[in-house]
Amino acid sequence: MPELSVVIPTKNEEKSIGKCIEKIQRVFTEHHIDGEIIVADNSTDNTAENSKTVRTAKERRSRPRAGKQI
């Protein structure tokens, strides 16, 4: 069985993250993939909480990107 990790970078995607994760899970199931889904979240809304409601989703919070200040 192939293994695959999918990283979803997000920013305030509370309304769409659930559907996105469900679609990826469907592909995993249809193609017999042993996969993990990681939500790299730096959101200020409920994206992280909504992603946790999907059974196999994992979450990793990333730090805000601190680009060069001009």
PDB file of N, CA, C, O and CB in Angstrom:
ATOM      1  N   MET A   1       0.858  -1.176   0.000  1.00  0.00           N
ATOM      2  CA  MET A   1       0.000   0.000   0.000  1.00  0.00           C
ATOM      3  C   MET A   1       0.908   1.244   0.000  1.00  0.00           C
ATOM      4  O   MET A   1       1.764   1.383   0.874  1.00  0.00           O
ATOM      5  CB  MET A   1      -0.979  -0.005   1.245  1.00  0.00           C
ATOM      6  N   PRO A   2       0.726   2.138  -0.968  1.00  0.00           N
ATOM      7  CA  PRO A   2       1.541   3.358  -0.997  1.00  0.00           C
ATOM      8  C   PRO A   2       1.240   4.263   0.201  1.00  0.00           C
ATOM      9  O   PRO A   2       0.126   4.283   0.724  1.00  0.00           O
ATOM     10  CB  PRO A   2       1.299   4.126  -2.305  1.00  0.00           C
ATOM     11  N   GLU A   3       2.251   5.000   0.612  1.00  0.00           N
ATOM     12  CA  GLU A   3       2.090   5.972   1.701  1.00  0.00           C
ATOM     13  C   GLU A   3       2.243   7.374   1.138  1.00  0.00           C
ATOM     14  O   GLU A   3       3.041   7.611   0.232  1.00  0.00           O
ATOM     15  CB  GLU A   3       3.127   5.721   2.842  1.00  0.00           C
ATOM     16  N   LEU A   4       1.467   8.300   1.686  1.00  0.00           N
ATOM     17  CA  LEU A   4       1.483   9.663   1.181  1.00  0.00           C
ATOM     18  C   LEU A   4       1.116  10.634   2.291  1.00  0.00           C
ATOM     19  O   LEU A   4       0.216  10.372   3.089  1.00  0.00           O
ATOM     20  CB  LEU A   4       0.521   9.814  -0.006  1.00  0.00           C
ATOM     21  N   SER A   5       1.816  11.748   2.334  1.00  0.00           N
ATOM     22  CA  SER A   5       1.456  12.844   3.241  1.00  0.00           C
ATOM     23  C   SER A   5       1.012  14.029   2.402  1.00  0.00           C
ATOM     24  O   SER A   5       1.648  14.378   1.408  1.00  0.00           O
ATOM     25  CB  SER A   5       2.654  13.235   4.175  1.00  0.00           C
ATOM     26  N   VAL A   6      -0.081  14.638   2.814  1.00  0.00           N
ATOM     27  CA  VAL A   6      -0.590  15.830   2.134  1.00  0.00           C
ATOM     28  C   VAL A   6      -0.567  16.965   3.149  1.00  0.00           C
ATOM     29  O   VAL A   6      -1.142  16.853   4.232  1.00  0.00           O
ATOM     30  CB  VAL A   6      -2.046  15.602   1.552  1.00  0.00           C
ATOM     31  N   VAL A   7       0.099  18.055   2.793  1.00  0.00           N
ATOM     32  CA  VAL A   7       0.144  19.236   3.651  1.00  0.00           C
ATOM     33  C   VAL A   7      -0.745  20.299   3.025  1.00  0.00           C
ATOM     34  O   VAL A   7      -0.584  20.652   1.856  1.00  0.00           O
ATOM     35  CB  VAL A   7       1.614  19.760   3.837  1.00  0.00           C
ATOM     36  N   ILE A   8      -1.687  20.805   3.819  1.00  0.00           N
ATOM     37  CA  ILE A   8      -2.602  21.833   3.333  1.00  0.00           C
ATOM     38  C   ILE A   8      -2.264  23.134   4.057  1.00  0.00           C
ATOM     39  O   ILE A   8      -2.616  23.293   5.226  1.00  0.00           O
ATOM     40  CB  ILE A   8      -4.106  21.423   3.562  1.00  0.00           C
ATOM     41  N   PRO A   9      -1.588  24.067   3.388  1.00  0.00           N
ATOM     42  CA  PRO A   9      -1.354  25.362   4.023  1.00  0.00           C
ATOM     43  C   PRO A   9      -2.663  26.154   4.035  1.00  0.00           C
ATOM     44  O   PRO A   9      -3.341  26.261   3.012  1.00  0.00           O
ATOM     45  CB  PRO A   9      -0.229  26.155   3.280  1.00  0.00           C
ATOM     46  N   THR A  10      -3.009  26.700   5.183  1.00  0.00           N
ATOM     47  CA  THR A  10      -4.291  27.396   5.287  1.00  0.00           C
ATOM     48  C   THR A  10      -4.139  28.762   5.924  1.00  0.00           C
ATOM     49  O   THR A  10      -3.199  29.022   6.676  1.00  0.00           O
ATOM     50  CB  THR A  10      -5.277  26.567   6.085  1.00  0.00           C
ATOM     51  N   LYS A  11      -5.070  29.610   5.611  1.00  0.00           N
ATOM     52  CA  LYS A  11      -5.195  30.926   6.239  1.00  0.00           C
ATOM     53  C   LYS A  11      -6.673  31.282   6.215  1.00  0.00           C
ATOM     54  O   LYS A  11      -7.205  31.698   5.186  1.00  0.00           O
ATOM     55  CB  LYS A  11      -4.319  32.023   5.501  1.00  0.00           C
ATOM     56  N   ASN A  12      -7.325  31.118   7.345  1.00  0.00           N
ATOM     57  CA  ASN A  12      -8.746  31.452   7.497  1.00  0.00           C
ATOM     58  C   ASN A  12      -9.627  30.744   6.466  1.00  0.00           C
ATOM     59  O   ASN A  12     -10.313  31.381   5.667  1.00  0.00           O
ATOM     60  CB  ASN A  12      -8.939  32.956   7.384  1.00  0.00           C
ATOM     61  N   GLU A  13      -9.588  29.418   6.505  1.00  0.00           N
ATOM     62  CA  GLU A  13     -10.362  28.585   5.579  1.00  0.00           C
ATOM     63  C   GLU A  13     -11.420  27.759   6.304  1.00  0.00           C
ATOM     64  O   GLU A  13     -11.718  26.637   5.896  1.00  0.00           O
ATOM     65  CB  GLU A  13      -9.433  27.659   4.802  1.00  0.00           C
ATOM     66  N   GLU A  14     -11.989  28.308   7.379  1.00  0.00           N
ATOM     67  CA  GLU A  14     -12.929  27.533   8.193  1.00  0.00           C
ATOM     68  C   GLU A  14     -14.124  27.005   7.410  1.00  0.00           C
ATOM     69  O   GLU A  14     -14.672  25.960   7.763  1.00  0.00           O
ATOM     70  CB  GLU A  14     -13.421  28.374   9.329  1.00  0.00           C
ATOM     71  N   LYS A  15     -14.536  27.698   6.363  1.00  0.00           N
ATOM     72  CA  LYS A  15     -15.719  27.276   5.611  1.00  0.00           C
ATOM     73  C   LYS A  15     -15.411  26.155   4.619  1.00  0.00           C
ATOM     74  O   LYS A  15     -16.317  25.417   4.230  1.00  0.00           O
ATOM     75  CB  LYS A  15     -16.311  28.461   4.870  1.00  0.00           C
ATOM     76  N   SER A  16     -14.159  26.015   4.208  1.00  0.00           N
ATOM     77  CA  SER A  16     -13.858  25.039   3.158  1.00  0.00           C
ATOM     78  C   SER A  16     -12.933  23.906   3.586  1.00  0.00           C
ATOM     79  O   SER A  16     -12.788  22.938   2.838  1.00  0.00           O
ATOM     80  CB  SER A  16     -13.251  25.739   2.004  1.00  0.00           C
ATOM     81  N   ILE A  17     -12.306  23.982   4.747  1.00  0.00           N
ATOM     82  CA  ILE A  17     -11.305  22.981   5.115  1.00  0.00           C
ATOM     83  C   ILE A  17     -11.909  21.588   5.263  1.00  0.00           C
ATOM     84  O   ILE A  17     -11.271  20.603   4.891  1.00  0.00           O
ATOM     85  CB  ILE A  17     -10.622  23.381   6.409  1.00  0.00           C
ATOM     86  N   GLY A  18     -13.101  21.486   5.788  1.00  0.00           N
ATOM     87  CA  GLY A  18     -13.734  20.181   5.965  1.00  0.00           C
ATOM     88  C   GLY A  18     -13.929  19.443   4.647  1.00  0.00           C
ATOM     89  O   GLY A  18     -13.600  18.262   4.537  1.00  0.00           O
ATOM     90  N   LYS A  19     -14.466  20.142   3.645  1.00  0.00           N
ATOM     91  CA  LYS A  19     -14.688  19.531   2.330  1.00  0.00           C
ATOM     92  C   LYS A  19     -13.367  19.136   1.681  1.00  0.00           C
ATOM     93  O   LYS A  19     -13.267  18.084   1.049  1.00  0.00           O
ATOM     94  CB  LYS A  19     -15.457  20.495   1.412  1.00  0.00           C
ATOM     95  N   CYS A  20     -12.371  19.972   1.838  1.00  0.00           N
ATOM     96  CA  CYS A  20     -11.054  19.691   1.259  1.00  0.00           C
ATOM     97  C   CYS A  20     -10.483  18.396   1.846  1.00  0.00           C
ATOM     98  O   CYS A  20     -10.002  17.535   1.109  1.00  0.00           O
ATOM     99  CB  CYS A  20     -10.083  20.874   1.513  1.00  0.00           C
ATOM    100  N   ILE A  21     -10.537  18.268   3.147  1.00  0.00           N
ATOM    101  CA  ILE A  21     -10.015  17.072   3.812  1.00  0.00           C
ATOM    102  C   ILE A  21     -10.824  15.843   3.408  1.00  0.00           C
ATOM    103  O   ILE A  21     -10.252  14.781   3.159  1.00  0.00           O
ATOM    104  CB  ILE A  21     -10.039  17.248   5.346  1.00  0.00           C
ATOM    105  N   GLU A  22     -12.139  15.976   3.341  1.00  0.00           N
ATOM    106  CA  GLU A  22     -12.978  14.842   2.944  1.00  0.00           C
ATOM    107  C   GLU A  22     -12.646  14.368   1.535  1.00  0.00           C
ATOM    108  O   GLU A  22     -12.628  13.163   1.284  1.00  0.00           O
ATOM    109  CB  GLU A  22     -14.454  15.220   3.029  1.00  0.00           C
ATOM    110  N   LYS A  23     -12.385  15.286   0.613  1.00  0.00           N
ATOM    111  CA  LYS A  23     -12.042  14.908  -0.758  1.00  0.00           C
ATOM    112  C   LYS A  23     -10.711  14.149  -0.794  1.00  0.00           C
ATOM    113  O   LYS A  23     -10.573  13.165  -1.520  1.00  0.00           O
ATOM    114  CB  LYS A  23     -11.968  16.158  -1.659  1.00  0.00           C
ATOM    115  N   ILE A  24      -9.753  14.604  -0.022  1.00  0.00           N
ATOM    116  CA  ILE A  24      -8.453  13.920   0.021  1.00  0.00           C
ATOM    117  C   ILE A  24      -8.628  12.522   0.607  1.00  0.00           C
ATOM    118  O   ILE A  24      -8.050  11.560   0.103  1.00  0.00           O
ATOM    119  CB  ILE A  24      -7.421  14.736   0.856  1.00  0.00           C
ATOM    120  N   GLN A  25      -9.418  12.408   1.663  1.00  0.00           N
ATOM    121  CA  GLN A  25      -9.667  11.096   2.263  1.00  0.00           C
ATOM    122  C   GLN A  25     -10.331  10.148   1.278  1.00  0.00           C
ATOM    123  O   GLN A  25     -10.020   8.958   1.252  1.00  0.00           O
ATOM    124  CB  GLN A  25     -10.534  11.239   3.506  1.00  0.00           C
ATOM    125  N   ARG A  26     -11.236  10.666   0.476  1.00  0.00           N
ATOM    126  CA  ARG A  26     -11.915   9.845  -0.530  1.00  0.00           C
ATOM    127  C   ARG A  26     -10.903   9.285  -1.536  1.00  0.00           C
ATOM    128  O   ARG A  26     -10.972   8.112  -1.905  1.00  0.00           O
ATOM    129  CB  ARG A  26     -13.002  10.672  -1.262  1.00  0.00           C
ATOM    130  N   VAL A  27      -9.972  10.124  -1.973  1.00  0.00           N
ATOM    131  CA  VAL A  27      -8.933   9.669  -2.904  1.00  0.00           C
ATOM    132  C   VAL A  27      -8.063   8.605  -2.237  1.00  0.00           C
ATOM    133  O   VAL A  27      -7.731   7.597  -2.861  1.00  0.00           O
ATOM    134  CB  VAL A  27      -8.059  10.862  -3.379  1.00  0.00           C
ATOM    135  N   PHE A  28      -7.691   8.822  -0.974  1.00  0.00           N
ATOM    136  CA  PHE A  28      -6.911   7.819  -0.244  1.00  0.00           C
ATOM    137  C   PHE A  28      -7.636   6.473  -0.246  1.00  0.00           C
ATOM    138  O   PHE A  28      -7.033   5.435  -0.519  1.00  0.00           O
ATOM    139  CB  PHE A  28      -6.650   8.285   1.206  1.00  0.00           C
ATOM    140  N   THR A  29      -8.915   6.500   0.056  1.00  0.00           N
ATOM    141  CA  THR A  29      -9.700   5.266   0.138  1.00  0.00           C
ATOM    142  C   THR A  29      -9.823   4.596  -1.228  1.00  0.00           C
ATOM    143  O   THR A  29      -9.600   3.391  -1.350  1.00  0.00           O
ATOM    144  CB  THR A  29     -11.092   5.559   0.705  1.00  0.00           C
ATOM    145  N   GLU A  30     -10.175   5.365  -2.246  1.00  0.00           N
ATOM    146  CA  GLU A  30     -10.374   4.808  -3.583  1.00  0.00           C
ATOM    147  C   GLU A  30      -9.107   4.180  -4.155  1.00  0.00           C
ATOM    148  O   GLU A  30      -9.177   3.198  -4.894  1.00  0.00           O
ATOM    149  CB  GLU A  30     -10.869   5.884  -4.518  1.00  0.00           C
ATOM    150  N   HIS A  31      -7.952   4.743  -3.815  1.00  0.00           N
ATOM    151  CA  HIS A  31      -6.683   4.280  -4.382  1.00  0.00           C
ATOM    152  C   HIS A  31      -5.849   3.487  -3.379  1.00  0.00           C
ATOM    153  O   HIS A  31      -4.669   3.225  -3.611  1.00  0.00           O
ATOM    154  CB  HIS A  31      -5.880   5.463  -4.885  1.00  0.00           C
ATOM    155  N   HIS A  32      -6.470   3.107  -2.265  1.00  0.00           N
ATOM    156  CA  HIS A  32      -5.811   2.289  -1.241  1.00  0.00           C
ATOM    157  C   HIS A  32      -4.484   2.896  -0.802  1.00  0.00           C
ATOM    158  O   HIS A  32      -3.452   2.227  -0.777  1.00  0.00           O
ATOM    159  CB  HIS A  32      -5.582   0.872  -1.764  1.00  0.00           C
ATOM    160  N   ILE A  33      -4.536   4.163  -0.460  1.00  0.00           N
ATOM    161  CA  ILE A  33      -3.351   4.902  -0.009  1.00  0.00           C
ATOM    162  C   ILE A  33      -3.388   5.022   1.502  1.00  0.00           C
ATOM    163  O   ILE A  33      -4.401   5.410   2.084  1.00  0.00           O
ATOM    164  CB  ILE A  33      -3.278   6.309  -0.669  1.00  0.00           C
ATOM    165  N   ASP A  34      -2.270   4.684   2.133  1.00  0.00           N
ATOM    166  CA  ASP A  34      -2.122   4.882   3.569  1.00  0.00           C
ATOM    167  C   ASP A  34      -1.573   6.298   3.737  1.00  0.00           C
ATOM    168  O   ASP A  34      -0.369   6.522   3.611  1.00  0.00           O
ATOM    169  CB  ASP A  34      -1.169   3.783   4.236  1.00  0.00           C
ATOM    170  N   GLY A  35      -2.447   7.238   4.017  1.00  0.00           N
ATOM    171  CA  GLY A  35      -2.029   8.629   3.990  1.00  0.00           C
ATOM    172  C   GLY A  35      -2.308   9.380   5.265  1.00  0.00           C
ATOM    173  O   GLY A  35      -3.090   8.952   6.114  1.00  0.00           O
ATOM    174  N   GLU A  36      -1.649  10.505   5.374  1.00  0.00           N
ATOM    175  CA  GLU A  36      -1.917  11.437   6.461  1.00  0.00           C
ATOM    176  C   GLU A  36      -2.157  12.807   5.858  1.00  0.00           C
ATOM    177  O   GLU A  36      -1.606  13.157   4.815  1.00  0.00           O
ATOM    178  CB  GLU A  36      -0.746  11.471   7.488  1.00  0.00           C
ATOM    179  N   ILE A  37      -2.989  13.571   6.540  1.00  0.00           N
ATOM    180  CA  ILE A  37      -3.294  14.936   6.103  1.00  0.00           C
ATOM    181  C   ILE A  37      -2.843  15.859   7.220  1.00  0.00           C
ATOM    182  O   ILE A  37      -3.254  15.710   8.370  1.00  0.00           O
ATOM    183  CB  ILE A  37      -4.835  15.129   5.774  1.00  0.00           C
ATOM    184  N   ILE A  38      -2.002  16.805   6.873  1.00  0.00           N
ATOM    185  CA  ILE A  38      -1.501  17.765   7.843  1.00  0.00           C
ATOM    186  C   ILE A  38      -2.011  19.143   7.447  1.00  0.00           C
ATOM    187  O   ILE A  38      -1.814  19.585   6.315  1.00  0.00           O
ATOM    188  CB  ILE A  38       0.059  17.738   7.921  1.00  0.00           C
ATOM    189  N   VAL A  39      -2.660  19.812   8.378  1.00  0.00           N
ATOM    190  CA  VAL A  39      -3.139  21.169   8.141  1.00  0.00           C
ATOM    191  C   VAL A  39      -2.146  22.121   8.791  1.00  0.00           C
ATOM    192  O   VAL A  39      -2.070  22.212  10.016  1.00  0.00           O
ATOM    193  CB  VAL A  39      -4.593  21.381   8.707  1.00  0.00           C
ATOM    194  N   ALA A  40      -1.386  22.829   7.961  1.00  0.00           N
ATOM    195  CA  ALA A  40      -0.424  23.813   8.451  1.00  0.00           C
ATOM    196  C   ALA A  40      -1.186  25.124   8.596  1.00  0.00           C
ATOM    197  O   ALA A  40      -1.412  25.837   7.619  1.00  0.00           O
ATOM    198  CB  ALA A  40       0.825  23.961   7.480  1.00  0.00           C
ATOM    199  N   ASP A  41      -1.575  25.426   9.815  1.00  0.00           N
ATOM    200  CA  ASP A  41      -2.549  26.482  10.037  1.00  0.00           C
ATOM    201  C   ASP A  41      -1.939  27.674  10.764  1.00  0.00           C
ATOM    202  O   ASP A  41      -1.262  27.525  11.781  1.00  0.00           O
ATOM    203  CB  ASP A  41      -3.724  25.946  10.822  1.00  0.00           C
ATOM    204  N   ASN A  42      -2.190  28.837  10.228  1.00  0.00           N
ATOM    205  CA  ASN A  42      -1.815  30.087  10.884  1.00  0.00           C
ATOM    206  C   ASN A  42      -3.017  31.016  10.816  1.00  0.00           C
ATOM    207  O   ASN A  42      -2.890  32.202  10.511  1.00  0.00           O
ATOM    208  CB  ASN A  42      -0.547  30.739  10.217  1.00  0.00           C
ATOM    209  N   SER A  43      -4.188  30.454  11.105  1.00  0.00           N
ATOM    210  CA  SER A  43      -5.440  31.182  10.935  1.00  0.00           C
ATOM    211  C   SER A  43      -5.879  31.863  12.216  1.00  0.00           C
ATOM    212  O   SER A  43      -5.462  31.505  13.318  1.00  0.00           O
ATOM    213  CB  SER A  43      -6.525  30.249  10.456  1.00  0.00           C
ATOM    214  N   THR A  44      -6.733  32.855  12.034  1.00  0.00           N
ATOM    215  CA  THR A  44      -7.329  33.541  13.184  1.00  0.00           C
ATOM    216  C   THR A  44      -8.800  33.178  13.344  1.00  0.00           C
ATOM    217  O   THR A  44      -9.477  33.678  14.242  1.00  0.00           O
ATOM    218  CB  THR A  44      -7.179  35.056  13.036  1.00  0.00           C
ATOM    219  N   ASP A  45      -9.295  32.295  12.457  1.00  0.00           N
ATOM    220  CA  ASP A  45     -10.690  31.856  12.546  1.00  0.00           C
ATOM    221  C   ASP A  45     -10.730  30.429  13.103  1.00  0.00           C
ATOM    222  O   ASP A  45      -9.824  30.035  13.837  1.00  0.00           O
ATOM    223  CB  ASP A  45     -11.391  31.927  11.146  1.00  0.00           C
ATOM    224  N   ASN A  46     -11.743  29.665  12.774  1.00  0.00           N
ATOM    225  CA  ASN A  46     -11.914  28.309  13.312  1.00  0.00           C
ATOM    226  C   ASN A  46     -11.394  27.219  12.383  1.00  0.00           C
ATOM    227  O   ASN A  46     -11.862  26.082  12.454  1.00  0.00           O
ATOM    228  CB  ASN A  46     -13.369  28.059  13.600  1.00  0.00           C
ATOM    229  N   THR A  47     -10.443  27.535  11.522  1.00  0.00           N
ATOM    230  CA  THR A  47      -9.902  26.528  10.608  1.00  0.00           C
ATOM    231  C   THR A  47      -9.356  25.326  11.368  1.00  0.00           C
ATOM    232  O   THR A  47      -9.672  24.186  11.026  1.00  0.00           O
ATOM    233  CB  THR A  47      -8.803  27.137   9.736  1.00  0.00           C
ATOM    234  N   ALA A  48      -8.550  25.558  12.384  1.00  0.00           N
ATOM    235  CA  ALA A  48      -7.939  24.453  13.136  1.00  0.00           C
ATOM    236  C   ALA A  48      -9.001  23.579  13.784  1.00  0.00           C
ATOM    237  O   ALA A  48      -8.927  22.352  13.712  1.00  0.00           O
ATOM    238  CB  ALA A  48      -6.982  24.993  14.207  1.00  0.00           C
ATOM    239  N   GLU A  49      -9.976  24.193  14.409  1.00  0.00           N
ATOM    240  CA  GLU A  49     -11.035  23.432  15.071  1.00  0.00           C
ATOM    241  C   GLU A  49     -11.843  22.629  14.060  1.00  0.00           C
ATOM    242  O   GLU A  49     -12.185  21.474  14.314  1.00  0.00           O
ATOM    243  CB  GLU A  49     -11.958  24.369  15.856  1.00  0.00           C
ATOM    244  N   ASN A  50     -12.148  23.228  12.926  1.00  0.00           N
ATOM    245  CA  ASN A  50     -12.921  22.534  11.901  1.00  0.00           C
ATOM    246  C   ASN A  50     -12.136  21.373  11.300  1.00  0.00           C
ATOM    247  O   ASN A  50     -12.720  20.347  10.951  1.00  0.00           O
ATOM    248  CB  ASN A  50     -13.336  23.507  10.804  1.00  0.00           C
ATOM    249  N   SER A  51     -10.829  21.523  11.175  1.00  0.00           N
ATOM    250  CA  SER A  51     -10.031  20.432  10.619  1.00  0.00           C
ATOM    251  C   SER A  51      -9.945  19.265  11.595  1.00  0.00           C
ATOM    252  O   SER A  51      -9.793  18.119  11.172  1.00  0.00           O
ATOM    253  CB  SER A  51      -8.628  20.923  10.263  1.00  0.00           C
ATOM    254  N   LYS A  52     -10.038  19.538  12.882  1.00  0.00           N
ATOM    255  CA  LYS A  52      -9.971  18.469  13.880  1.00  0.00           C
ATOM    256  C   LYS A  52     -11.230  17.618  13.898  1.00  0.00           C
ATOM    257  O   LYS A  52     -11.208  16.496  14.405  1.00  0.00           O
ATOM    258  CB  LYS A  52      -9.737  19.055  15.254  1.00  0.00           C
ATOM    259  N   THR A  53     -12.326  18.131  13.354  1.00  0.00           N
ATOM    260  CA  THR A  53     -13.568  17.360  13.362  1.00  0.00           C
ATOM    261  C   THR A  53     -13.528  16.226  12.351  1.00  0.00           C
ATOM    262  O   THR A  53     -14.331  15.296  12.424  1.00  0.00           O
ATOM    263  CB  THR A  53     -14.754  18.267  13.076  1.00  0.00           C
ATOM    264  N   VAL A  54     -12.596  16.301  11.407  1.00  0.00           N
ATOM    265  CA  VAL A  54     -12.449  15.231  10.422  1.00  0.00           C
ATOM    266  C   VAL A  54     -11.505  14.201  11.029  1.00  0.00           C
ATOM    267  O   VAL A  54     -10.394  14.534  11.442  1.00  0.00           O
ATOM    268  CB  VAL A  54     -11.908  15.773   9.034  1.00  0.00           C
ATOM    269  N   ARG A  55     -11.943  12.976  11.080  1.00  0.00           N
ATOM    270  CA  ARG A  55     -11.331  11.917  11.872  1.00  0.00           C
ATOM    271  C   ARG A  55      -9.824  11.746  11.689  1.00  0.00           C
ATOM    272  O   ARG A  55      -9.115  11.633  12.689  1.00  0.00           O
ATOM    273  CB  ARG A  55     -11.989  10.648  11.552  1.00  0.00           C
ATOM    274  N   THR A  56      -9.303  11.723  10.470  1.00  0.00           N
ATOM    275  CA  THR A  56      -7.898  11.388  10.291  1.00  0.00           C
ATOM    276  C   THR A  56      -6.999  12.597  10.086  1.00  0.00           C
ATOM    277  O   THR A  56      -5.798  12.447   9.862  1.00  0.00           O
ATOM    278  CB  THR A  56      -7.751  10.471   9.134  1.00  0.00           C
ATOM    279  N   ALA A  57      -7.557  13.769  10.160  1.00  0.00           N
ATOM    280  CA  ALA A  57      -6.738  14.959   9.930  1.00  0.00           C
ATOM    281  C   ALA A  57      -5.821  15.213  11.116  1.00  0.00           C
ATOM    282  O   ALA A  57      -6.219  15.072  12.273  1.00  0.00           O
ATOM    283  CB  ALA A  57      -7.626  16.187   9.674  1.00  0.00           C
ATOM    284  N   LYS A  58      -4.592  15.588  10.807  1.00  0.00           N
ATOM    285  CA  LYS A  58      -3.648  15.997  11.826  1.00  0.00           C
ATOM    286  C   LYS A  58      -3.446  17.487  11.644  1.00  0.00           C
ATOM    287  O   LYS A  58      -3.685  18.031  10.566  1.00  0.00           O
ATOM    288  CB  LYS A  58      -2.292  15.204  11.731  1.00  0.00           C
ATOM    289  N   GLU A  59      -3.013  18.132  12.685  1.00  0.00           N
ATOM    290  CA  GLU A  59      -2.831  19.576  12.584  1.00  0.00           C
ATOM    291  C   GLU A  59      -1.431  19.935  13.028  1.00  0.00           C
ATOM    292  O   GLU A  59      -0.900  19.377  13.989  1.00  0.00           O
ATOM    293  CB  GLU A  59      -3.881  20.331  13.427  1.00  0.00           C
ATOM    294  N   ARG A  60      -0.849  20.864  12.322  1.00  0.00           N
ATOM    295  CA  ARG A  60       0.415  21.438  12.747  1.00  0.00           C
ATOM    296  C   ARG A  60       0.289  22.941  12.570  1.00  0.00           C
ATOM    297  O   ARG A  60      -0.006  23.422  11.476  1.00  0.00           O
ATOM    298  CB  ARG A  60       1.633  20.853  11.935  1.00  0.00           C
ATOM    299  N   ARG A  61       0.508  23.668  13.632  1.00  0.00           N
ATOM    300  CA  ARG A  61       0.442  25.121  13.545  1.00  0.00           C
ATOM    301  C   ARG A  61       1.815  25.646  13.167  1.00  0.00           C
ATOM    302  O   ARG A  61       2.829  25.236  13.732  1.00  0.00           O
ATOM    303  CB  ARG A  61      -0.044  25.747  14.883  1.00  0.00           C
ATOM    304  N   SER A  62       1.835  26.538  12.224  1.00  0.00           N
ATOM    305  CA  SER A  62       3.092  27.159  11.829  1.00  0.00           C
ATOM    306  C   SER A  62       3.153  28.567  12.381  1.00  0.00           C
ATOM    307  O   SER A  62       2.132  29.204  12.638  1.00  0.00           O
ATOM    308  CB  SER A  62       3.251  27.168  10.297  1.00  0.00           C
ATOM    309  N   ARG A  63       4.347  29.023  12.550  1.00  0.00           N
ATOM    310  CA  ARG A  63       4.520  30.394  13.015  1.00  0.00           C
ATOM    311  C   ARG A  63       4.292  31.367  11.865  1.00  0.00           C
ATOM    312  O   ARG A  63       4.523  31.027  10.705  1.00  0.00           O
ATOM    313  CB  ARG A  63       5.923  30.593  13.620  1.00  0.00           C
ATOM    314  N   PRO A  64       3.840  32.573  12.186  1.00  0.00           N
ATOM    315  CA  PRO A  64       3.656  33.564  11.125  1.00  0.00           C
ATOM    316  C   PRO A  64       4.986  33.805  10.404  1.00  0.00           C
ATOM    317  O   PRO A  64       6.049  33.815  11.024  1.00  0.00           O
ATOM    318  CB  PRO A  64       3.101  34.897  11.707  1.00  0.00           C
ATOM    319  N   ARG A  65       4.909  33.990   9.135  1.00  0.00           N
ATOM    320  CA  ARG A  65       6.124  34.284   8.379  1.00  0.00           C
ATOM    321  C   ARG A  65       6.536  35.715   8.630  1.00  0.00           C
ATOM    322  O   ARG A  65       5.774  36.655   8.406  1.00  0.00           O
ATOM    323  CB  ARG A  65       5.917  34.036   6.872  1.00  0.00           C
ATOM    324  N   ALA A  66       7.728  35.853   9.089  1.00  0.00           N
ATOM    325  CA  ALA A  66       8.255  37.188   9.399  1.00  0.00           C
ATOM    326  C   ALA A  66       9.205  37.594   8.287  1.00  0.00           C
ATOM    327  O   ALA A  66      10.414  37.384   8.386  1.00  0.00           O
ATOM    328  CB  ALA A  66       8.980  37.215  10.791  1.00  0.00           C
ATOM    329  N   GLY A  67       8.670  38.160   7.253  1.00  0.00           N
ATOM    330  CA  GLY A  67       9.492  38.596   6.134  1.00  0.00           C
ATOM    331  C   GLY A  67      10.305  39.832   6.500  1.00  0.00           C
ATOM    332  O   GLY A  67      10.143  40.411   7.574  1.00  0.00           O
ATOM    333  N   LYS A  68      11.143  40.203   5.623  1.00  0.00           N
ATOM    334  CA  LYS A  68      12.010  41.365   5.835  1.00  0.00           C
ATOM    335  C   LYS A  68      11.156  42.624   5.925  1.00  0.00           C
ATOM    336  O   LYS A  68      10.313  42.878   5.064  1.00  0.00           O
ATOM    337  CB  LYS A  68      13.060  41.496   4.693  1.00  0.00           C
ATOM    338  N   GLN A  69      11.378  43.393   6.955  1.00  0.00           N
ATOM    339  CA  GLN A  69      10.675  44.655   7.135  1.00  0.00           C
ATOM    340  C   GLN A  69      11.368  45.749   6.359  1.00  0.00           C
ATOM    341  O   GLN A  69      12.584  45.916   6.453  1.00  0.00           O
ATOM    342  CB  GLN A  69      10.585  45.026   8.615  1.00  0.00           C
ATOM    343  N   ILE A  70      10.601  46.486   5.598  1.00  0.00           N
ATOM    344  CA  ILE A  70      11.198  47.581   4.794  1.00  0.00           C
ATOM    345  C   ILE A  70      10.755  48.904   5.372  1.00  0.00           C
ATOM    346  O   ILE A  70      11.132  49.958   4.862  1.00  0.00           O
ATOM    347  CB  ILE A  70      10.789  47.480   3.281  1.00  0.00           C
TER     348      ILE A  70
END
